[in-house]
Amino acid sequence: MAKISGVTCAFNEEARITKVLDVLVEHPALDEIIVVDDGSADATAQIAAAYPKVRLISYKPNRGKSHALSVGIRNAKNEYLVFIDADLAGLTSQNVTALVEPVLTGKADVSISMRANSLSIYRFLGIDFVSGERVVPRALFTDVLTEIERLPHWGCEVFMNNLFIRKNLRVAVVRWPNVYNVRKFRKVGPFHGFLEEIAMVRDALKVVSPLKAVRQYFGLLRLMTDRPKFMLWLGRRPALITAKGR
């Protein structure tokens, strides 16, 4: 069976990362677990370092998730990578198994989680295109690590989506009805949380324009292994999703 490296990027997650790592270190499919501490000012690094199975990479100052992700990918040794955010609540071993299973069994080329608190529109349409939990072949990043490193702080997911579409990869969406990511307003308060949410949107739009983001979303829907019913109708009209729209 193919081996998997777990990559978790963390910034000031001392209150949440323990519950995530408790799951990852016990999962039999993960041959390696890398935590990239992206310049945390709290005890995140010390908590991660206490796990014998965890390989900690820590640096300062904070450089953003895109840079942290590139560091994790560069240092991973296995054929497949599973990206798991450090701020999840409710994560279980069964969730991780469900995420890796479609890729390891060949049913899909990549997989993306759908959390319980993904936006309602994402849950309705069938995919959360900015979800941070993914299983991806490491080879997909061979020629683009420098590009990822230079992305805006939170531009990595939409950049990754472009790779999926360009390579025409089959995408499995795995629903996690019990898993939530802790929103930023709960971490840093309503005002600063709102500013950080706006910054995330701004960074995504630096990578893809609003129009291209819509096209990207429908491009991912087209690649889903289990397409929503409305996509079956849309799929009979290929002109609606053009190569230019990718």
Secondary structure, 3 states (H helix, E strand, C coil): CCCEEEEEEECCCCCCHHHHHHHHCCCCCEEEEEEEEECCCCCHHHHHHCCCCEEEEEECCCCCHHHHHHHHHHHCCCCEEEECCCCEECCCHHHHHHHHHHHHCCCCCEEEEEECCCCHHHHHHCCCCCCCCEEEEHHHHCCCHHHHHCCCCCCHHHHHHHHHHHHCCCEEEEEECCCEECCHHHHHCHHHHHHHHHHHHHHHHHHCCHHHHHHHHHHHHHHECCCCHHHHHHCCCHHHCCCCCC
